[in-house]
Amino acid sequence: MKIMSNNENISFWQRFLKSMTKANELGREEDVMLDHDYDGIKELDNVLPPWWIWGFYITIAISIFYYVAIHILGWYGQEDEYQAELKAHEAKVAKYKADHPELFKTENLIAYADAANIEKGKELFTTKTCTACHLTDGGGSIGPNMTDDYWILGGGFQNVFNTITKGGRPGKGMVAWESTITQKERRQLASYILTLRGTTPASPKAPEGDLWEGVKEPVGSAVESVEEVANDLKDGVEKIVKEVEEEVKKDAKKVEKIAKEVKEVKKKIHK
Ligand code: HEC
């Protein structure tokens, strides 16, 4: 589109650009030159371009809009957005748990039957200070005898696992180990404790609790919970990191050795 004005043949677009920049015509520099002279660098007295000023006003308007919308009217907020996202993810987790109950319910865990896990349980029984109250042979002192068929809090894997996890009756001294011993380790401990049945400790404490006849429980290590898998992965990664660190250390030593040799050779050359 061409618009004629002042006998000048300039387009609407060109006029628009001109009004947005208010730039002085080329060749008029002399008229608008300021008498500043910074080491030969001179300054023209141009006005701020209207497009820039408009941009500035628009950002001010936008900031006022957001201030009112977020802080006064509460239409929107990062906190709300975060909470909404959190809720959406929690719902997903809940759904996953509901869809895969076998992965999250400890009721599905059974005792380990393999020697390695039982051996680990035995080791944990000492390192986790269980022996302080139950004695190394499980004969009992502050805690009850765990070699007989009597159990205060119920025998069998599920009950024993649950006691270790949640603790005994309040005030009796058996605390909950849920937060300090991993699920896998609690499972190893419970599996080991069950193997003490029928052994003869040095000075067995008299039976406490009820006779546990129970049902014959399945054993084995087929069932793995998410928590166990996660722990195994973590252990694996930690092992790899350690190995890499060792390798790096070894390499660093080699480099040091070579550097020394180079120094010595240099010395010889200088002689
Ligand atoms: C501070 C002493 C103390 C320590 C340490 C301790 N226990 Fe106990 N434990 C007890 C007492 C006391 C009871 C009986 C709880 C009750 O009567 O409610 C008990 C009960 C138990 C029972 C159930 C016995 C039954 O008859 O029902 C198991 C299983 C058990 N402890 C395992 C462990 C394991 C595994 C550890 C180590 C991680 C441990 N305990 C550490 C004092 C202790």
Residues whose N, C-alpha, C, O or C-beta is under 5 A from the ligand:
A	BS01	HEC	K128 T129 C130 A132 C133 I142 G143 P144 Y150 W151 I152 L153 G154 V160 T163 I164 G168 R169 K172 G173 M174 L189 G209
